[in-house]
Amino acid sequence: MPLNQLLPERRASARPPSALARLHAERAQLPPTLERIAAYVVAHPEEVIYQTITELAATAGVVESAVTRLCRRLGFSGFHAFKIALSGDVSQAQGAAEATDPFSVAARQAVQAIEGTRQVADPAALERVAQAIAAATRVDVVGQSNSGLSAQFLANKLARVGVPAFAYTDPHLAAVAAATQSPRGVVVGFTRSGSTIDTVQTLRLAASKGACTVAVTHRASSPVTRYAREVLAISSPESPLAGGALSSLVSQVLLVEALYLVLLPLLPGADAFLRETAESVVEKKY
C-alpha cells in the first residue's frame, strides 16, 4: 500500500472566524439592543479592538451582559474571543505593515509608552499608594502572564527596602494571600486590560477583607477598577493579537520606578536596608 494511503489525511489549517462577516450575517435577525452594539462595531472596528467590555457597553448605551450575549450569539465564547477575531479582520483590511527596522519599531513603542504613561500619571494617587505601602503590614502584588513580571519586579524593589512584599503569579496562591489580608495590608494588581479575571477576583477578595487595593491598568473604566481603592494609570494601547507587547512591560516598569521614588522618603530605614541587601549578595557575584 502506498505510504500516502497509510498516513492520515491532512486537513487544511482552519481559517480564523471573521467577526465582521458573522455580524453582517446576523444583523437582520438581531433584537434592537444587540443591533445597537453591532452597528457600533461595524462602524468602528479599529476602536473596538482596544476597548474593554465596560467601555463598549457604555459607548453603545447597553449593559455589559448584552455585549456578552451578542458575542455568544455570533459563536464566540466571550468578548475577548470576539475581539481576537475582530483584530484579524482589521489587520487583513489594513494589509501587511510596511517593512521597517525592528529596533526602530521597538524603540518607538517604548518611547510612546513612556511618554503616554507620564501624561496620564496621577501624582496624588501615587503619593496615596506610597503612603499606604509605607504603613502596610504586608504587601501582596499579583499579575498574570507578562503582568506577572511587573508584579515580581515591584515585590523585589519593596523587599530591598524592608517592606514585607510578596509576588503571586499563581491565581490560587494569590487568592489564598488575599483571603488572609487585613485592613492594614495592601494588594496591588497589575492588569493592562483591566479585565484579567484572576486579578479582578483577587482584588475583589482583598477588598472584602478591608485591604487597600490598587489597580495598575491601562483602562480607567474596566472591571478591576470596581474593586480598587486606588487606580494607577499606565498608557499601553495594544490589540488582542499583540500578545503582551513591549509597551505594556515598559509602562508598568516605569510606574513601578516612579512609585519607588515616591516611597523612599517615607521609609526612614530605607538607606540602611539598601546597604544591607546589597551586601547580602556580594558573595554571589565574581
Backbone as CSV, one residue per row, in Angstrom:
resi,resn,N_x,N_y,N_z,CA_x,CA_y,CA_z,C_x,C_y,C_z
1,MET,0.853,-1.195,0.000,0.000,0.000,0.000,0.890,1.247,0.000
2,PRO,0.623,2.225,-0.853,1.446,3.435,-0.890,1.455,4.135,0.459
3,LEU,2.608,4.777,0.738,2.780,5.430,2.034,1.728,6.505,2.267
4,ASN,1.364,7.217,1.211,0.428,8.322,1.405,-0.962,7.841,1.787
5,GLN,-1.244,6.532,1.551,-2.530,5.991,1.962,-2.518,5.548,3.415
6,LEU,-1.303,5.309,3.952,-1.178,4.904,5.347,-1.239,6.102,6.291
7,LEU,-0.807,7.248,5.787,-0.793,8.439,6.627,-2.175,9.063,6.716
8,PRO,-2.536,9.631,7.883,-3.836,10.286,7.990,-3.900,11.501,7.078
9,GLU,-5.090,11.744,6.565,-5.267,12.878,5.658,-5.062,14.192,6.398
10,ARG,-4.239,15.054,5.819,-4.006,16.348,6.429,-5.156,17.292,6.128
11,ARG,-5.548,17.971,7.157,-6.588,18.967,6.966,-5.955,20.334,6.750
12,ALA,-6.574,21.090,5.884,-6.084,22.457,5.679,-6.291,23.247,6.963
13,SER,-5.322,24.084,7.279,-5.429,24.847,8.516,-6.686,25.707,8.480
14,ALA,-7.433,25.644,9.581,-8.698,26.362,9.650,-8.457,27.864,9.645
15,ARG,-9.231,28.548,8.855,-9.098,29.997,8.800,-9.805,30.610,10.003
16,PRO,-9.197,31.579,10.662,-9.834,32.190,11.826,-11.204,32.737,11.460
17,PRO,-12.175,32.632,12.362,-13.513,33.129,12.057,-13.507,34.643,11.880
18,SER,-14.347,35.138,11.002,-14.445,36.570,10.763,-15.559,37.138,11.627
19,ALA,-15.217,38.037,12.523,-16.219,38.654,13.392,-17.177,39.522,12.583
20,LEU,-16.618,40.297,11.649,-17.453,41.198,10.857,-18.391,40.430,9.935
21,ALA,-17.895,39.323,9.354,-18.750,38.529,8.471,-19.927,37.945,9.252
22,ARG,-19.658,37.463,10.440,-20.743,36.912,11.262,-21.731,37.998,11.679
23,LEU,-21.208,39.189,11.980,-22.090,40.292,12.337,-23.024,40.649,11.189
24,HIS,-22.457,40.767,9.987,-23.279,41.122,8.824,-24.335,40.057,8.560
25,ALA,-23.977,38.796,8.778,-24.916,37.710,8.520,-26.069,37.691,9.520
26,GLU,-25.810,38.154,10.740,-26.805,38.068,11.809,-27.599,39.353,12.028
27,ARG,-27.144,40.464,11.497,-27.727,41.763,11.862,-29.219,41.858,11.643
28,ALA,-29.718,41.268,10.564,-31.149,41.375,10.254,-32.019,40.680,11.300
29,GLN,-31.449,39.704,12.012,-32.221,38.952,12.991,-31.984,39.402,14.433
30,LEU,-31.144,40.417,14.620,-30.797,40.825,15.982,-31.896,41.685,16.610
31,PRO,-32.153,41.499,17.908,-33.075,42.398,18.607,-32.457,43.788,18.715
32,PRO,-33.262,44.819,19.003,-32.769,46.204,18.980,-31.520,46.454,19.822
33,THR,-31.455,45.888,21.013,-30.300,46.150,21.878,-29.021,45.608,21.266
34,LEU,-29.068,44.371,20.775,-27.881,43.770,20.178,-27.544,44.433,18.847
35,GLU,-28.552,44.891,18.132,-28.315,45.598,16.857,-27.571,46.906,17.111
36,ARG,-27.871,47.557,18.227,-27.185,48.791,18.560,-25.686,48.550,18.740
37,ILE,-25.346,47.450,19.393,-23.930,47.101,19.576,-23.297,46.771,18.234
38,ALA,-23.995,45.967,17.448,-23.469,45.549,16.146,-23.202,46.744,15.246
39,ALA,-24.109,47.707,15.249,-23.941,48.893,14.405,-22.686,49.659,14.794
40,TYR,-22.435,49.760,16.091,-21.242,50.482,16.536,-19.980,49.727,16.144
41,VAL,-19.979,48.410,16.318,-18.797,47.609,15.988,-18.476,47.702,14.501
42,VAL,-19.488,47.586,13.675,-19.279,47.649,12.229,-18.734,49.017,11.814
43,ALA,-19.197,50.066,12.477,-18.762,51.422,12.122,-17.393,51.767,12.696
44,HIS,-17.013,51.114,13.825,-15.758,51.486,14.498,-14.943,50.259,14.911
45,PRO,-14.630,49.353,14.009,-13.897,48.143,14.404,-12.508,48.422,14.951
46,GLU,-11.840,49.456,14.387,-10.479,49.769,14.854,-10.473,50.259,16.298
47,GLU,-11.564,50.877,16.739,-11.648,51.353,18.118,-12.050,50.229,19.066
48,VAL,-12.938,49.363,18.616,-13.467,48.308,19.485,-12.378,47.340,19.934
49,ILE,-11.396,47.059,19.070,-10.361,46.081,19.447,-9.497,46.582,20.604
50,TYR,-9.560,47.870,20.914,-8.802,48.419,22.040,-9.686,48.683,23.261
51,GLN,-10.979,48.416,23.145,-11.896,48.718,24.235,-12.091,47.520,25.158
52,THR,-12.484,47.804,26.390,-12.912,46.750,27.309,-14.411,46.548,27.110
53,ILE,-14.929,45.491,27.685,-16.366,45.232,27.573,-17.149,46.358,28.237
54,THR,-16.572,46.922,29.304,-17.233,48.034,30.003,-17.319,49.252,29.101
55,GLU,-16.234,49.557,28.404,-16.205,50.731,27.531,-17.131,50.565,26.340
56,LEU,-17.159,49.380,25.735,-18.041,49.158,24.594,-19.503,49.270,25.016
57,ALA,-19.845,48.690,26.161,-21.225,48.754,26.643,-21.641,50.204,26.884
58,ALA,-20.751,50.993,27.500,-21.072,52.393,27.778,-21.233,53.180,26.487
59,THR,-20.368,52.937,25.522,-20.431,53.657,24.245,-21.700,53.325,23.475
60,ALA,-22.082,52.046,23.506,-23.280,51.611,22.771,-24.561,51.861,23.555
61,GLY,-24.432,52.243,24.821,-25.614,52.522,25.634,-26.356,51.284,26.064
62,VAL,-25.604,50.210,26.360,-26.225,48.953,26.794,-25.512,48.444,28.045
63,VAL,-26.006,47.364,28.621,-25.336,46.742,29.762,-24.303,45.742,29.247
64,GLU,-23.327,45.403,30.091,-22.250,44.504,29.676,-22.764,43.130,29.262
65,SER,-23.815,42.655,29.937,-24.348,41.328,29.600,-24.881,41.276,28.176
66,ALA,-25.312,42.421,27.651,-25.799,42.457,26.264,-24.642,42.226,25.294
67,VAL,-23.468,42.782,25.604,-22.292,42.552,24.767,-21.932,41.074,24.765
68,THR,-21.957,40.468,25.942,-21.665,39.030,26.042,-22.673,38.213,25.251
69,ARG,-23.955,38.581,25.326,-24.993,37.842,24.580,-24.750,37.921,23.079
70,LEU,-24.367,39.103,22.611,-24.094,39.254,21.179,-22.922,38.376,20.760
71,CYS,-21.849,38.399,21.537,-20.661,37.602,21.197,-21.009,36.117,21.131
72,ARG,-21.760,35.649,22.091,-22.125,34.228,22.113,-23.101,33.878,20.991
73,ARG,-23.965,34.795,20.661,-24.884,34.557,19.542,-24.121,34.413,18.235
74,LEU,-22.983,35.113,18.146,-22.152,35.040,16.937,-21.221,33.834,16.946
75,GLY,-21.248,33.059,18.034,-20.445,31.839,18.091,-19.129,31.968,18.827
76,PHE,-18.952,33.071,19.555,-17.715,33.272,20.317,-17.972,33.008,21.795
77,SER,-16.935,32.569,22.499,-17.098,32.235,23.916,-17.306,33.467,24.777
78,GLY,-16.848,34.606,24.314,-16.990,35.846,25.065,-16.433,37.024,24.300
79,PHE,-16.369,38.180,24.957,-15.944,39.396,24.274,-14.480,39.326,23.842
80,HIS,-13.622,38.734,24.670,-12.208,38.679,24.299,-12.006,37.830,23.042
81,ALA,-12.689,36.691,22.972,-12.587,35.851,21.777,-13.108,36.594,20.546
82,PHE,-14.164,37.362,20.739,-14.704,38.163,19.643,-13.682,39.210,19.185
83,LYS,-13.004,39.859,20.143,-12.015,40.884,19.785,-10.830,40.285,19.031
84,ILE,-10.440,39.075,19.374,-9.337,38.424,18.653,-9.710,38.256,17.177
85,ALA,-10.936,37.771,16.938,-11.396,37.607,15.556,-11.524,38.957,14.861
86,LEU,-12.026,39.955,15.586,-12.178,41.291,15.011,-10.818,41.892,14.682
87,SER,-9.811,41.629,15.521,-8.454,42.124,15.253,-7.918,41.539,13.956
88,GLY,-8.241,40.261,13.699,-7.830,39.644,12.441,-8.467,40.316,11.251
89,ASP,-9.738,40.681,11.391,-10.433,41.386,10.309,-9.780,42.745,10.044
90,VAL,-9.469,43.463,11.116,-8.872,44.789,10.970,-7.483,44.694,10.341
91,SER,-6.701,43.720,10.791,-5.354,43.539,10.242,-5.401,43.203,8.765
92,GLN,-6.341,42.345,8.394,-6.458,41.958,6.988,-6.867,43.145,6.132
93,ALA,-7.731,43.993,6.669,-8.186,45.157,5.914,-7.058,46.178,5.734
94,GLN,-6.242,46.295,6.739,-5.148,47.256,6.674,-4.000,46.783,5.799
95,GLY,-3.928,45.459,5.582,-2.864,44.916,4.761,-1.585,44.733,5.552
96,ALA,-0.607,44.146,4.931,0.664,43.900,5.603,1.343,45.219,5.929
97,ALA,1.895,45.281,7.117,2.588,46.502,7.544,3.858,46.699,6.725
98,GLU,4.181,47.934,6.489,5.380,48.247,5.726,6.624,47.786,6.474
99,ALA,7.507,47.072,5.797,8.719,46.567,6.439,9.587,47.727,6.913
100,THR,10.138,47.555,8.087,10.997,48.610,8.634,11.961,47.988,9.623
101,ASP,12.885,48.772,10.134,13.876,48.299,11.082,13.193,47.894,12.386
102,PRO,13.309,46.629,12.809,12.607,46.178,14.020,13.048,46.924,15.273
103,PHE,14.326,47.314,15.349,14.787,48.049,16.527,14.150,49.434,16.585
104,SER,13.945,50.045,15.427,13.299,51.357,15.392,11.846,51.247,15.843
105,VAL,11.178,50.170,15.393,9.788,49.958,15.781,9.685,49.752,17.291
106,ALA,10.553,48.892,17.841,10.530,48.611,19.273,10.834,49.865,20.084
107,ALA,11.821,50.633,19.640,12.181,51.855,20.354,11.039,52.861,20.335
108,ARG,10.360,52.956,19.192,9.245,53.896,19.093,8.117,53.492,20.042
109,GLN,7.836,52.188,20.121,6.796,51.711,21.031,7.149,52.033,22.484
110,ALA,8.410,51.828,22.843,8.848,52.086,24.211,8.731,53.569,24.553
111,VAL,9.165,54.424,23.642,9.109,55.866,23.880,7.662,56.331,24.005
112,GLN,6.787,55.821,23.149,5.372,56.193,23.215,4.757,55.761,24.540
113,ALA,5.122,54.555,25.020,4.593,54.070,26.290,5.071,54.928,27.452
114,ILE,6.338,55.313,27.426,6.897,56.142,28.497,6.232,57.511,28.524
115,GLU,6.160,58.158,27.370,5.579,59.493,27.305,4.087,59.453,27.637
116,GLY,3.388,58.466,27.118,1.953,58.351,27.399,1.680,58.119,28.872
117,THR,2.473,57.252,29.507,2.290,56.978,30.929,2.596,58.213,31.765
118,ARG,3.606,58.961,31.374,3.934,60.191,32.095,2.771,61.171,32.042
119,GLN,2.073,61.215,30.918,0.971,62.162,30.756,-0.271,61.762,31.544
120,VAL,-0.529,60.463,31.658,-1.750,60.024,32.354,-1.524,59.781,33.842
121,ALA,-0.267,59.840,34.297,0.040,59.560,35.698,-0.623,60.588,36.615
122,ASP,-1.091,60.091,37.755,-1.727,60.935,38.760,-0.802,60.997,39.980
123,PRO,-0.037,62.072,40.152,0.902,62.164,41.264,0.236,62.013,42.633
124,ALA,-0.978,62.527,42.765,-1.686,62.432,44.045,-1.996,60.971,44.383
125,ALA,-2.440,60.206,43.375,-2.727,58.792,43.593,-1.449,58.031,43.919
126,LEU,-0.371,58.391,43.255,0.920,57.750,43.509,1.358,57.992,44.959
127,GLU,1.164,59.199,45.440,1.518,59.549,46.827,0.667,58.758,47.814
128,ARG,-0.633,58.630,47.539,-1.520,57.899,48.450,-1.138,56.418,48.517
129,VAL,-0.808,55.840,47.371,-0.410,54.429,47.351,0.908,54.246,48.093
130,ALA,1.842,55.159,47.900,3.131,55.075,48.593,2.932,55.139,50.101
131,GLN,2.056,56.002,50.563,1.790,56.118,51.995,1.158,54.842,52.539
132,ALA,0.254,54.256,51.761,-0.381,53.011,52.196,0.642,51.888,52.292
133,ILE,1.558,51.816,51.323,2.595,50.783,51.339,3.546,50.989,52.518
134,ALA,3.903,52.234,52.791,4.830,52.534,53.886,4.256,52.110,55.229
135,ALA,2.935,52.153,55.358,2.290,51.813,56.627,1.765,50.383,56.658
136,ALA,1.936,49.636,55.571,1.323,48.314,55.453,2.039,47.257,56.292
137,THR,1.249,46.325,56.807,1.825,45.172,57.500,2.316,44.142,56.494
138,ARG,1.709,44.131,55.309,2.133,43.212,54.246,1.622,43.730,52.912
139,VAL,2.446,43.577,51.893,2.050,43.987,50.548,2.073,42.767,49.638
140,ASP,0.936,42.456,49.042,0.843,41.378,48.063,0.715,41.998,46.675
141,VAL,1.497,41.492,45.724,1.474,42.019,44.359,1.128,40.875,43.418
142,VAL,0.095,41.055,42.605,-0.384,39.972,41.755,-0.419,40.399,40.295
143,GLY,-0.278,39.425,39.410,-0.322,39.681,37.977,-0.199,38.380,37.217
144,GLN,-0.790,38.324,36.046,-0.753,37.127,35.214,0.074,37.388,33.961
145,SER,0.690,36.342,33.447,1.464,36.427,32.208,2.519,37.524,32.323
146,ASN,2.600,38.433,31.326,3.624,39.468,31.366,3.445,40.426,32.534
147,SER,2.208,40.633,32.969,1.977,41.483,34.130,2.557,40.850,35.386
148,GLY,2.720,39.522,35.361,3.350,38.845,36.485,4.801,39.245,36.636
149,LEU,5.465,39.556,35.515,6.847,40.022,35.575,6.932,41.361,36.305
150,SER,5.985,42.231,36.022,5.960,43.528,36.694,5.634,43.368,38.168
151,ALA,4.767,42.417,38.488,4.435,42.155,39.889,5.672,41.701,40.651
152,GLN,6.448,40.817,40.053,7.674,40.342,40.696,8.684,41.471,40.841
153,PHE,8.746,42.345,39.848,9.680,43.468,39.895,9.349,44.397,41.056
154,LEU,8.065,44.722,41.239,7.669,45.599,42.332,7.939,44.942,43.685
155,ALA,7.590,43.671,43.825,7.823,42.984,45.096,9.302,42.953,45.438
156,ASN,10.158,42.766,44.440,11.597,42.742,44.659,12.103,44.120,45.099
157,LYS,11.596,45.181,44.459,12.002,46.539,44.823,11.602,46.842,46.264
158,LEU,10.419,46.422,46.664,9.937,46.691,48.012,10.731,45.899,49.048
159,ALA,11.029,44.643,48.725,11.785,43.810,49.660,13.166,44.393,49.930
160,ARG,13.764,45.030,48.926,15.103,45.591,49.085,15.145,46.745,50.089
161,VAL,14.001,47.348,50.351,13.962,48.459,51.316,13.193,48.086,52.576
162,GLY,13.055,46.794,52.817,12.483,46.334,54.075,10.981,46.241,54.141
163,VAL,10.299,46.420,53.041,8.841,46.295,53.042,8.483,44.825,52.850
164,PRO,7.666,44.232,53.725,7.273,42.825,53.572,6.358,42.650,52.362
165,ALA,6.932,42.295,51.234,6.185,42.221,49.984,6.356,40.859,49.332
166,PHE,5.279,40.368,48.709,5.283,39.053,48.086,4.561,39.120,46.742
167,ALA,5.163,38.511,45.727,4.560,38.490,44.387,3.883,37.149,44.150
168,TYR,2.701,37.191,43.549,1.949,35.977,43.242,1.528,35.991,41.778
169,THR,2.027,35.023,41.021,1.612,34.876,39.621,0.704,33.663,39.456
170,ASP,0.578,32.861,40.499,-0.352,31.731,40.511,-1.667,32.233,41.115
171,PRO,-2.772,32.185,40.370,-4.032,32.751,40.865,-4.551,32.083,42.133
172,HIS,-4.241,30.795,42.314,-4.695,30.102,43.521,-3.957,30.628,44.750
173,LEU,-2.639,30.785,44.630,-1.856,31.319,45.737,-2.227,32.783,45.998
174,ALA,-2.521,33.513,44.937,-2.934,34.909,45.092,-4.243,34.996,45.868
175,ALA,-5.165,34.080,45.589,-6.450,34.068,46.288,-6.258,33.758,47.767
176,VAL,-5.375,32.801,48.060,-5.095,32.453,49.458,-4.503,33.651,50.187
177,ALA,-3.566,34.344,49.538,-2.950,35.520,50.155,-3.993,36.610,50.402
178,ALA,-4.865,36.842,49.428,-5.896,37.869,49.573,-6.851,37.538,50.711
179,ALA,-7.145,36.253,50.865,-8.076,35.822,51.915,-7.513,36.039,53.309
180,THR,-6.186,36.164,53.422,-5.559,36.362,54.727,-5.103,37.805,54.930
181,GLN,-5.535,38.699,54.051,-5.170,40.099,54.195,-5.964,40.755,55.322
182,SER,-5.532,41.953,55.694,-6.182,42.697,56.770,-6.358,44.148,56.332
183,PRO,-7.107,44.931,57.092,-7.278,46.351,56.739,-5.975,47.139,56.711
184,ARG,-4.915,46.600,57.273,-3.622,47.295,57.246,-2.724,46.782,56.117
185,GLY,-3.255,45.896,55.299,-2.487,45.353,54.192,-2.783,46.063,52.887
186,VAL,-1.920,45.827,51.901,-2.075,46.413,50.566,-1.962,45.299,49.532
187,VAL,-2.843,45.317,48.549,-2.786,44.364,47.442,-2.741,45.154,46.137
188,VAL,-1.687,44.945,45.369,-1.513,45.649,44.088,-1.721,44.651,42.957
189,GLY,-2.609,44.973,42.036,-2.881,44.098,40.900,-2.471,44.740,39.588
190,PHE,-1.611,44.058,38.847,-1.203,44.531,37.517,-2.066,43.836,36.465
191,THR,-2.776,44.594,35.668,-3.517,44.046,34.539,-3.690,45.144,33.498
192,ARG,-2.977,45.030,32.395,-3.023,46.063,31.358,-4.449,46.306,30.898
193,SER,-5.172,45.228,30.623,-6.527,45.348,30.093,-7.538,45.747,31.150
194,GLY,-7.228,45.442,32.405,-8.199,45.680,33.470,-9.286,44.629,33.509
195,SER,-9.144,43.606,32.667,-10.187,42.584,32.551,-9.681,41.170,32.813
196,THR,-8.468,41.035,33.357,-7.938,39.716,33.666,-8.704,39.153,34.856
197,ILE,-9.471,38.094,34.619,-10.413,37.597,35.617,-9.728,37.255,36.940
198,ASP,-8.590,36.557,36.889,-7.915,36.156,38.125,-7.503,37.368,38.956
199,THR,-6.979,38.392,38.315,-6.547,39.586,39.036,-7.743,40.348,39.595
200,VAL,-8.808,40.426,38.829,-10.032,41.087,39.301,-10.573,40.365,40.540
201,GLN,-10.619,39.040,40.482,-11.142,38.267,41.604,-10.263,38.407,42.837
202,THR,-8.953,38.483,42.641,-8.041,38.652,43.775,-8.272,39.993,44.462
203,LEU,-8.395,41.064,43.683,-8.648,42.371,44.279,-10.019,42.429,44.942
204,ARG,-10.988,41.761,44.370,-12.325,41.738,44.983,-12.272,41.060,46.350
205,LEU,-11.549,39.942,46.438,-11.422,39.222,47.704,-10.660,40.062,48.719
206,ALA,-9.573,40.706,48.275,-8.788,41.545,49.181,-9.605,42.728,49.679
207,ALA,-10.411,43.315,48.799,-11.256,44.440,49.202,-12.268,44.013,50.252
208,SER,-12.780,42.793,50.145,-13.752,42.293,51.125,-13.116,42.114,52.498
209,LYS,-11.787,42.003,52.541,-11.068,41.883,53.812,-10.642,43.243,54.362
210,GLY,-10.979,44.288,53.642,-10.663,45.631,54.097,-9.300,46.146,53.694
211,ALA,-8.541,45.365,52.887,-7.208,45.783,52.475,-7.288,46.935,51.482
212,CYS,-6.215,47.711,51.419,-6.119,48.771,50.413,-5.774,48.111,49.079
213,THR,-6.665,48.205,48.126,-6.455,47.565,46.835,-6.053,48.594,45.789
214,VAL,-5.059,48.224,44.976,-4.507,49.133,43.968,-4.488,48.427,42.615
215,ALA,-5.033,49.060,41.597,-5.012,48.505,40.244,-4.067,49.316,39.376
216,VAL,-3.141,48.624,38.719,-2.251,49.264,37.741,-2.742,48.814,36.374
217,THR,-3.363,49.716,35.626,-4.034,49.312,34.400,-4.052,50.431,33.368
218,HIS,-4.204,50.021,32.126,-4.348,50.964,31.017,-5.779,51.478,30.925
219,ARG,-6.719,50.702,31.479,-8.127,51.019,31.331,-8.706,51.595,32.617
220,ALA,-9.020,52.888,32.616,-9.615,53.508,33.794,-11.042,53.022,34.005
221,SER,-11.692,52.598,32.932,-13.044,52.053,33.016,-12.985,50.578,32.644
222,SER,-12.793,49.737,33.651,-12.665,48.300,33.425,-13.071,47.562,34.693
223,PRO,-13.341,46.269,34.607,-13.817,45.517,35.781,-12.929,45.634,37.007
224,VAL,-11.601,45.666,36.832,-10.715,45.663,38.002,-10.852,46.938,38.829
225,THR,-11.219,48.048,38.198,-11.297,49.308,38.930,-12.467,49.342,39.908
226,ARG,-13.415,48.434,39.754,-14.553,48.388,40.681,-14.118,47.976,42.081
227,TYR,-13.020,47.245,42.138,-12.558,46.724,43.430,-11.236,47.357,43.856
228,ALA,-10.860,48.456,43.214,-9.600,49.132,43.527,-9.872,50.429,44.264
229,ARG,-9.268,50.575,45.441,-9.377,51.837,46.168,-8.587,52.922,45.447
230,GLU,-7.480,52.511,44.843,-6.665,53.434,44.069,-6.378,52.827,42.696
231,VAL,-6.358,53.683,41.673,-6.038,53.251,40.310,-4.822,54.028,39.827
232,LEU,-3.770,53.300,39.452,-2.576,53.914,38.878,-2.598,53.653,37.374
233,ALA,-2.759,54.710,36.609,-2.940,54.573,35.170,-1.608,54.460,34.437
234,ILE,-1.595,53.604,33.423,-0.469,53.498,32.507,-1.003,53.681,31.095
235,SER,-0.123,53.958,30.168,-0.520,54.107,28.770,0.095,52.972,27.972
236,SER,-0.770,52.050,27.520,-0.263,50.899,26.782,-1.325,50.331,25.860
237,PRO,-1.711,51.060,24.813,-2.712,50.545,23.884,-2.149,49.411,23.035
238,GLU,-2.854,48.296,22.992,-2.427,47.196,22.128,-3.636,46.345,21.770
239,SER,-3.598,45.720,20.618,-4.697,44.879,20.181,-4.592,43.516,20.849
240,PRO,-5.671,42.705,20.846,-5.626,41.388,21.468,-4.607,40.450,20.840
241,LEU,-4.171,40.749,19.609,-3.205,39.888,18.930,-1.767,40.255,19.262
242,ALA,-1.562,41.305,20.057,-0.204,41.755,20.346,0.540,40.781,21.251
243,GLY,-0.191,40.035,22.101,0.430,39.020,22.942,1.378,39.584,23.981
244,GLY,1.032,40.710,24.566,1.892,41.291,25.586,3.016,42.085,24.971
245,ALA,2.682,43.183,24.357,3.662,43.983,23.628,4.636,44.658,24.579
246,LEU,5.727,45.145,24.012,6.759,45.823,24.772,6.194,47.004,25.545
247,SER,5.235,47.712,24.954,4.690,48.906,25.594,4.071,48.589,26.954
248,SER,3.470,47.411,27.092,2.859,47.036,28.369,3.901,46.938,29.462
249,LEU,4.974,46.196,29.171,6.012,45.984,30.169,6.732,47.293,30.495
250,VAL,7.032,48.086,29.477,7.739,49.349,29.689,6.913,50.293,30.560
251,SER,5.627,50.416,30.264,4.781,51.343,31.017,4.616,50.888,32.466
252,GLN,4.506,49.582,32.702,4.359,49.077,34.062,5.646,49.268,34.861
253,VAL,6.783,48.996,34.234,8.065,49.169,34.923,8.295,50.647,35.252
254,LEU,7.942,51.532,34.338,8.069,52.963,34.602,7.231,53.360,35.807
255,LEU,6.015,52.834,35.879,5.137,53.131,37.008,5.752,52.639,38.314
256,VAL,6.337,51.435,38.288,6.980,50.877,39.481,8.120,51.780,39.942
257,GLU,8.945,52.234,39.018,10.072,53.089,39.367,9.596,54.409,39.967
258,ALA,8.553,54.987,39.408,8.024,56.244,39.931,7.477,56.045,41.343
259,LEU,6.741,54.954,41.549,6.192,54.647,42.866,7.313,54.446,43.880
260,TYR,8.367,53.778,43.463,9.516,53.513,44.332,10.174,54.817,44.779
261,LEU,10.328,55.760,43.865,10.952,57.031,44.192,10.101,57.855,45.159
262,VAL,8.786,57.758,45.016,7.895,58.459,45.937,7.919,57.792,47.316
263,LEU,8.066,56.467,47.321,8.033,55.703,48.566,9.280,55.887,49.422
264,LEU,10.454,55.983,48.819,11.715,56.012,49.562,11.757,57.042,50.699
265,PRO,11.361,58.297,50.473,11.419,59.269,51.573,10.482,58.926,52.730
266,LEU,9.506,58.050,52.503,8.542,57.691,53.542,9.035,56.549,54.418
267,LEU,10.206,55.972,54.058,10.756,54.841,54.802,12.051,55.280,55.484
268,PRO,12.020,55.582,56.775,13.209,56.079,57.471,14.412,55.148,57.378
269,GLY,14.195,53.848,57.375,15.314,52.914,57.356,15.685,52.413,55.983
270,ALA,15.202,53.073,54.925,15.413,52.583,53.565,16.890,52.505,53.200
271,ASP,17.660,53.536,53.545,19.084,53.559,53.186,19.840,52.390,53.819
272,ALA,19.537,52.118,55.086,20.206,51.012,55.779,19.838,49.682,55.146
273,PHE,18.568,49.521,54.804,18.137,48.267,54.172,18.792,48.095,52.806
274,LEU,18.896,49.162,52.038,19.526,49.069,50.720,20.984,48.640,50.847
275,ARG,21.670,49.192,51.841,23.064,48.825,52.057,23.180,47.355,52.485
276,GLU,22.317,46.939,53.397,22.382,45.569,53.903,22.002,44.552,52.827
277,THR,20.987,44.865,52.033,20.589,43.920,50.991,21.620,43.848,49.878
278,ALA,22.287,44.966,49.605,23.354,44.959,48.605,24.522,44.100,49.087
279,GLU,24.852,44.232,50.367,25.954,43.440,50.921,25.618,41.955,50.991
280,SER,24.335,41.640,51.105,23.927,40.241,51.252,24.193,39.401,50.013
281,VAL,24.333,40.065,48.839,24.545,39.301,47.589,25.952,39.473,47.047
282,VAL,26.833,40.095,47.839,28.206,40.314,47.372,28.897,39.008,47.014
283,GLU,28.742,37.996,47.854,29.427,36.721,47.615,28.819,35.920,46.476
284,LYS,27.710,36.382,45.947,27.069,35.679,44.833,27.519,36.232,43.476
285,LYS,28.467,37.159,43.494,28.986,37.729,42.264,30.515,37.648,42.252
286,TYR,31.089,37.480,41.084,32.540,37.447,40.948,33.105,38.856,40.945
